[in-house]
Amino acid sequence: VVHLWVEGVWELILGALLAFFAMTVFAFNMVNRGRRDHPNKAAVLWALGTGVMAFLR
């Protein structure tokens, strides 16, 4: 029973949280690498917000 509990926690951390955290970091990294004067500020904000909200969900 304990083995299943530990396996479930491990799956949660590596399967879900790590993937969404990596997506959030990737989004911020791509925005920081890009030009600062992007013509479509709403699209940049949308891209960052999508990554953050996916992680918080």
Backbone torsions as a table, in degrees:
resi	resn	phi	psi	omega
1	VAL	NA	-43.7	178.9
2	VAL	-64.3	-37.5	179.1
3	HIS	-59.3	-42.7	178.9
4	LEU	-66.2	-37.0	179.6
5	TRP	-66.1	-46.5	179.6
6	VAL	-64.0	-41.0	178.7
7	GLU	-63.7	-37.8	178.2
8	GLY	-65.8	-41.7	178.1
9	VAL	-65.9	-43.1	179.0
10	TRP	-60.5	-42.7	178.7
11	GLU	-63.4	-40.0	179.1
12	LEU	-62.8	-46.4	-176.5
13	ILE	-67.6	-52.2	-175.4
14	LEU	-80.7	-34.3	-175.1
15	GLY	-78.2	-38.4	-172.5
16	ALA	-111.7	-58.9	-172.5
17	LEU	-63.9	-43.7	-178.1
18	LEU	-64.8	-40.0	-179.7
19	ALA	-65.6	-45.0	-179.3
20	PHE	-71.6	-33.9	175.6
21	PHE	-65.1	-41.1	177.9
22	ALA	-63.5	-37.4	178.0
23	MET	-65.1	-39.8	178.8
24	THR	-65.3	-45.9	178.6
25	VAL	-62.5	-40.9	178.6
26	PHE	-61.5	-42.0	-179.5
27	ALA	-62.9	-46.5	179.2
28	PHE	-65.9	-36.6	178.7
29	ASN	-63.8	-43.6	-179.8
30	MET	-67.4	-37.1	178.1
31	VAL	-67.8	-40.6	179.8
32	ASN	-69.0	-30.3	177.4
33	ARG	-76.0	-26.5	-176.9
34	GLY	-75.5	-179.8	178.6
35	ARG	-68.2	146.3	179.6
36	ARG	-75.3	-29.4	-175.7
37	ASP	-100.9	55.2	179.9
38	HIS	-67.1	134.1	-175.6
39	PRO	-68.6	-24.2	-177.7
40	ASN	-112.9	84.9	-177.2
41	LYS	-65.5	-31.6	-179.9
42	ALA	-65.0	-38.0	179.3
43	ALA	-67.4	-38.3	178.2
44	VAL	-65.8	-44.6	178.6
45	LEU	-63.5	-39.4	178.4
46	TRP	-63.1	-43.1	-179.6
47	ALA	-63.8	-42.3	178.2
48	LEU	-69.0	-42.3	-179.4
49	GLY	-64.0	-35.3	178.6
50	THR	-63.7	-44.4	178.5
51	GLY	-64.4	-43.1	-179.2
52	VAL	-67.0	-45.2	-178.5
53	MET	-67.6	-32.8	176.3
54	ALA	-65.5	-37.1	178.4
55	PHE	-70.1	-40.4	-177.9
56	LEU	-74.0	-23.2	-178.8
57	ARG	-68.6	NA	NA
